[in-house]
Amino acid sequence: MEPQGIQMENVSVVFDTPAGKMTAVTGVDQHVPHTSFVSIVGPSGCGKSTLLAVVSGLQKASTGQV
């Protein structure tokens, strides 16, 4: 079976902080085909590293699945 790539469905990540809940990533739906090259760009603090941590399995998504 050939690899299918990465499929993200409604991925969101919410952190509990002393000031309350903070949403780092919300509602990501994306399919990245096998052998594709993708860049994630955005300003500091927008959730790029958090999304990569979810895709790599280092962080659990609050909702959705990878």
N, C-alpha and C positions, 0 to 999 in steps of 0.2 A: 504494500500500500504506500502510495506517495504521500509525503507530508502535505498538509492542507493549509498551512500558514497559521496566522493568529486571528481569532475571532473574539471580539469584545462585544458584549450585549448588555446595555444599560448599566455600565460600570460606574459606581459612585463610591467615594470614600469620605467618611465623616469622622473627625477626631473629637474626642471629649477633651476640653481644656478647662482650666480653672475659671475662665470667663464664659464658659458654655460650649456648645457644639460649634465646630468649625468645618465647613465643607471644603475639602481640598480638590475633589474631582466630582463632577456631576454628569450623569447621563451619557457616557461615552459609548457610542455604537460605531464600530469600525471593523473592517475585515482587511487584513494585510496578507496578500497571497504569498505563498512560499517563494523564496528567492527575490522578493521585492526589497527595495531600500526605502526606508521611511525616516523622516526627520520630525521631531517634535520641537516646536519653537514657541516661545512666549516669554513674557516678562518674569522676573524673579518672583517666586511665591505663587505661581499660577497652577501648580500641580504636576509639572512635567516629571519630576523625579518620583513622585508618589505613583503616577500612572505606570512608569517603568517598573517600580517595585511590585506593583500588582501583577503586571504581565510576567515578570520573572518568578513570581511565587513568594517573594520576600514579604509582601504585605497582603493582607486579606481585604477584599473589596467589601464595603458595607452592603452594597446591593449589586446585583448583576453577576455576570460570570465571564471568565476568560477561557 
